[in-house]
Amino acid sequence: MGLAMSPPRTHLIDSFLGLYGELLRHLRWRTGSAERAQDVMQDTYLRLLESESRQGEGMQVRDSRAFIYRVAGNLAIDAVRREQRSREVGAPDDSVPDAGPGPEQRAQASDRLRRLDEALRELPGNCRLALLMFRVDGLSHAQIARRLGVSQSMVAKYIGRALQHCRSRLDDE
């Protein structure tokens, strides 16, 4: 028959056990979750065990209730922040389906991008430059006209031709 190992009962652990129900209710309120509160309670117990071992090294706790609440409160803050960070980073959440494109949509988008690239390469130099400066660089017709050394109306014609060519190439296939 095996014996279960249990840590020695100390003043700090006895205080924790005496505050258990009250502390658990406080942590449920603080974290907004019964499950998270239970996790914090376990972490608090482990932290208190570590603290007990350090008391022999000169660390003394004057007010065990305040100390226990401080430890539990800090651990609750850490738990809530960890959960918020994981949500911000985009950790998977079982309740929200993945709204991203599937393999078929990605393949279609890749094919469309390849065809657009081919259509841009087929354009005459000034038409391609005018379109890219307008759409990619966000330049005005006047700025493009100065850079290409043409009139603003010619820039509008270049962009119009380029757009028409790209649309027709994308619609053809």
Buried (B, 14 or more C-beta within 10 A) or exposed (E): EEEEEEEEEBEBBEBBEEBBEEBBEBBBEBBEBEEBBBBBBEBBBEBBBEBBEEEEEEEEBEEBBEBBBEBBBBBBEEBBEEBEEEEEEEEEEEEEEEEEEEEEEEEEEEEEEEBEEEBBEEBEEBBBBBBBBBEEEEBEBEBBBEBBEBEBEBBBBBBEBBBEBBEEBEEEE
